[in-house]
Amino acid sequence: MGSGDRPRYEHGRFLPKERVEEEAESAPPKGAAEHEQSDVDAMGLDKRREVVGQSYGPSTRRQLTMYGIFLAVLAALAIAGKLLVDELDKPPNEIEAEAVWKDNNIKPSPIDFRPSGDVETQTSGP
């Protein structure tokens, strides 16, 4: 028996040499008949019975149906989310005037040619 033929544990590690020698002494002779696996179960039925429906996985039609349902739910969630965001993002119906000159009768300065300096003490042109 060479080093490559040395027995191993079920996880792949080599057995210690002492244990190999013990197993060799207690092992039945190689000419003895070993127990063969039966092809029938305790009830006498074939152990490798066929799967009901003759199929081991979902059919292509069923897979496509499931993907279609998933995509429909995903699209419904996206549309519902868009509608919800649009509804929540609307401005109020009435906007209150909050400008400084609303109640004080102060006229705003012109935007195009804004005067520099104090607005109240400055007089309009010559």
C-alpha positions, 0 to 999 in steps of 0.5 A, a space after each residue: 500500500 503506497 502513500 497515495 493508497 492510504 485510507 482517509 477520514 470521510 473529510 479527506 484527511 489521512 487516517 493515522 498509521 496505527 488506526 490503519 493497521 487496526 482496521 486492516 486486522 479487523 477488516 473482513 477478507 477481500 473475498 467475502 461478499 459485501 452487502 449490495 444495495 437494494 433497488 426496492 424499498 421496504 414496501 417492494 416499490 422501486 426506490 427511483 420512482 418517477 416524479 409526479 407530472 414527469 417534471 423535475 422543475 417548473 415548466 417554461 410557461 409557469 416560469 414566464 407566468 411568475 416573471 410576468 406577475 413579478 413585472 406587473 407588480 413592479 410596474 404597479 408599484 412604480 406607477 403608484 409611487 409616481 402618482 403619490 409623488 405627483 400628488 404630494 408635490 403640488 403647491 398650495 391652492 392659494 399663496 399668501 402675499 408675504 412681501 415686505 411692502 404688502 402692508 406698509 405701502 413701501 414700493 419695491 425698488 426697480 429690479 433692472 436699475 437698482 440704486 446704490 446707497 440708501 433707498 429712502 434718502 435718494 431722490 429720483 433723477 434731475 
